[in-house]
Amino acid sequence: MSDRRSWRYRRPLAPAPTRPLWRTLIDLVVFLAALVLVVVALRMMGVTEVAGPRAQVIDGDSLTLKDQEIRLNGIDAPEYTESCKDGRGADYPCGKQAANMLRALVRGQDVTCQSSETDRYGRALSVCRAGGVELNREMVRLGWAVAYLRHSHDYIGEESAARAARRGIWQGSFEEPEAYRARNRDLQIAPARP
């Protein structure tokens, strides 16, 4: 017997049906909308809010409201005891001036703070508003705080504008608040900003 293989004619497989592009785009839009809703819902679940009159300013980036200590998230202001150099090279109490600016922004206003986490000291990391003004953004815009990039990139534009206009601490030179804190703990982590 000869070695024959049986060959049957097989029809080529039909190409898989393709979805219309518009259907794929609709599915993509629905997916992205659902993803955004989930992210918003997750953020909202962890957000707490405290509001009231008579916020007590501690320094340029922290305050007390209804017996809760709050740290303005995404910014870092000079420490209360910190000194900076003005445009002529003379020392001035920039930490006290930063605290006074925050005090002026909250004076006579109800303050509302929203937070979703706490820092290592138990302070609520918050975005706060007073009289329709976001305090975090305004402190950086006025030049009395820097964008604290370790926690947020939200205020980079305001910092750049304050620096260009030489407002607040940008009128001269200063040591980064984080470096000042570290130096006073006998650590050095960042050079002074020009």
C-alpha positions as CSV (number, residue, x, y, z in Angstrom):
1,M,0.0,0.0,0.0
2,S,1.2,3.3,-0.8
3,D,1.7,5.9,1.8
4,R,-1.0,8.4,0.9
5,R,-2.3,11.1,3.0
6,S,-5.8,12.1,2.6
7,W,-6.1,15.8,1.7
8,R,-9.4,17.4,2.1
9,Y,-10.2,20.8,0.8
10,R,-10.5,23.2,3.6
11,R,-12.0,26.6,3.1
12,P,-9.8,29.4,4.3
13,L,-11.0,30.9,7.6
14,A,-13.0,34.1,7.2
15,P,-11.3,37.1,8.8
16,A,-12.7,37.9,12.2
17,P,-15.4,40.5,12.1
18,T,-14.0,44.0,12.9
19,R,-15.7,46.4,15.2
20,P,-16.6,49.8,13.7
21,L,-14.2,52.5,14.9
22,W,-17.0,54.5,16.4
23,R,-18.0,51.6,18.7
24,T,-14.4,51.2,19.9
25,L,-14.3,55.0,20.7
26,I,-17.6,54.9,22.6
27,D,-16.3,51.9,24.7
28,L,-13.1,53.8,25.4
29,V,-15.0,56.9,26.5
30,V,-17.3,54.9,28.7
31,F,-14.3,53.1,30.3
32,L,-12.5,56.4,31.0
33,A,-15.6,58.0,32.5
34,A,-16.0,55.0,34.8
35,L,-12.4,55.2,35.8
36,V,-12.7,58.9,36.6
37,L,-15.8,58.3,38.7
38,V,-14.0,55.5,40.7
39,V,-11.0,57.8,41.3
40,V,-13.2,60.7,42.5
41,A,-15.2,58.4,44.7
42,L,-12.1,56.9,46.3
43,R,-10.7,60.4,47.0
44,M,-14.0,61.6,48.4
45,M,-14.3,58.7,50.8
46,G,-11.1,59.7,52.5
47,V,-11.6,63.4,52.5
48,T,-12.5,65.1,55.7
49,E,-13.5,68.7,56.1
50,V,-13.2,71.1,59.0
51,A,-14.7,74.6,58.9
52,G,-15.2,77.5,61.2
53,P,-14.3,81.0,62.2
54,R,-11.3,82.0,64.3
55,A,-8.5,79.9,62.8
56,Q,-5.3,80.4,64.8
57,V,-2.2,80.8,62.7
58,I,0.9,78.9,64.0
59,D,3.3,79.8,61.2
60,G,3.3,80.4,57.4
61,D,2.0,77.0,56.5
62,S,0.1,75.7,59.5
63,L,-2.9,76.7,61.7
64,T,-5.3,75.4,64.2
65,L,-9.0,75.2,63.5
66,K,-11.5,73.8,65.9
67,D,-8.7,72.3,68.0
68,Q,-7.3,70.5,65.0
69,E,-3.8,71.3,63.9
70,I,-3.6,71.7,60.1
71,R,-0.6,71.8,57.7
72,L,-1.2,73.5,54.4
73,N,-0.5,70.7,51.9
74,G,1.9,71.2,49.0
75,I,3.6,74.3,50.4
76,D,6.5,75.0,52.7
77,A,6.9,78.4,54.4
78,P,9.9,79.7,56.4
79,E,9.9,78.5,59.9
80,Y,8.7,81.1,62.4
81,T,12.2,81.7,63.8
82,E,13.8,81.7,60.3
83,S,15.5,84.8,58.9
84,C,16.1,85.6,55.2
85,K,18.1,88.3,53.4
86,D,16.3,91.1,51.5
87,G,17.4,92.5,48.2
88,R,20.2,94.6,49.9
89,G,21.5,91.6,51.9
90,A,20.0,92.7,55.2
91,D,18.5,90.1,57.5
92,Y,14.7,90.2,58.2
93,P,12.4,87.9,60.0
94,C,10.8,86.1,57.0
95,G,9.3,83.4,59.1
96,K,7.3,85.9,61.2
97,Q,6.3,87.8,58.1
98,A,5.1,84.6,56.4
99,A,3.0,83.9,59.5
100,N,1.7,87.5,59.5
101,M,0.6,87.1,55.8
102,L,-1.3,83.9,56.5
103,R,-2.9,85.7,59.5
104,A,-4.0,88.5,57.3
105,L,-5.5,86.1,54.8
106,V,-7.7,84.4,57.4
107,R,-8.5,87.4,59.5
108,G,-12.3,87.8,60.0
109,Q,-13.0,84.9,57.5
110,D,-14.5,81.5,58.0
111,V,-11.9,78.9,57.1
112,T,-12.7,75.6,55.4
113,C,-10.0,72.9,55.1
114,Q,-10.3,69.6,53.3
115,S,-7.8,66.8,54.0
116,S,-7.3,63.2,53.0
117,E,-4.3,62.3,55.0
118,T,-2.1,63.3,58.0
119,D,1.6,63.9,58.3
120,R,4.0,62.1,60.6
121,Y,3.1,64.5,63.4
122,G,-0.6,63.8,63.2
123,R,-1.5,67.1,61.5
124,A,-4.1,67.1,58.8
125,L,-2.5,67.8,55.4
126,S,-5.1,70.1,53.9
127,V,-6.1,72.5,51.2
128,C,-7.8,75.5,53.0
129,R,-9.9,78.4,51.8
130,A,-10.9,81.6,53.4
131,G,-13.2,84.2,51.8
132,G,-13.1,82.3,48.5
133,V,-9.3,82.3,48.4
134,E,-7.2,79.1,48.5
135,L,-4.7,79.8,51.2
136,N,-2.1,77.3,50.0
137,R,-2.0,78.8,46.5
138,E,-2.1,82.4,47.7
139,M,0.8,81.9,50.1
140,V,3.0,80.6,47.3
141,R,1.7,83.3,44.8
142,L,2.5,86.1,47.3
143,G,6.0,84.6,47.7
144,W,5.7,83.7,51.4
145,A,5.9,79.9,50.8
146,V,7.5,77.6,48.2
147,A,6.0,74.7,46.4
148,Y,6.8,71.7,48.5
149,L,7.5,69.3,45.7
150,R,7.9,66.3,48.1
151,H,4.1,66.4,48.6
152,S,2.6,68.1,45.5
153,H,3.4,69.8,42.2
154,D,0.2,71.9,42.3
155,Y,1.9,75.2,43.0
156,I,4.9,75.3,40.7
157,G,3.4,77.9,38.5
158,E,2.7,80.2,41.4
159,E,6.2,79.8,42.7
160,S,7.7,80.6,39.3
161,A,5.6,83.8,39.1
162,A,6.5,84.9,42.6
163,R,10.2,84.3,41.9
164,A,10.1,86.3,38.7
165,A,8.3,89.2,40.4
166,R,10.6,89.0,43.4
167,R,7.7,88.8,45.8
168,G,8.0,87.8,49.5
169,I,11.0,85.7,50.3
170,W,12.1,85.9,46.6
171,Q,13.1,89.6,47.1
172,G,16.5,88.3,48.2
173,S,17.9,85.0,49.3
174,F,16.7,82.4,51.8
175,E,17.4,78.9,52.9
176,E,14.8,76.3,52.0
177,P,12.5,75.8,55.0
178,E,13.2,72.0,54.9
179,A,16.9,72.6,54.9
180,Y,16.6,75.1,57.8
181,R,14.7,72.5,59.8
182,A,17.3,69.9,59.0
183,R,20.2,72.2,59.8
184,N,18.7,72.9,63.2
185,R,18.6,69.2,63.8
186,D,22.3,69.0,62.8
187,L,21.5,67.7,59.3
188,Q,22.1,69.4,55.9
189,I,19.8,68.4,53.0
190,A,19.6,71.3,50.6
191,P,21.5,74.5,49.8
192,A,20.0,78.0,50.1
193,R,18.0,79.3,47.2
194,P,19.3,82.4,45.5
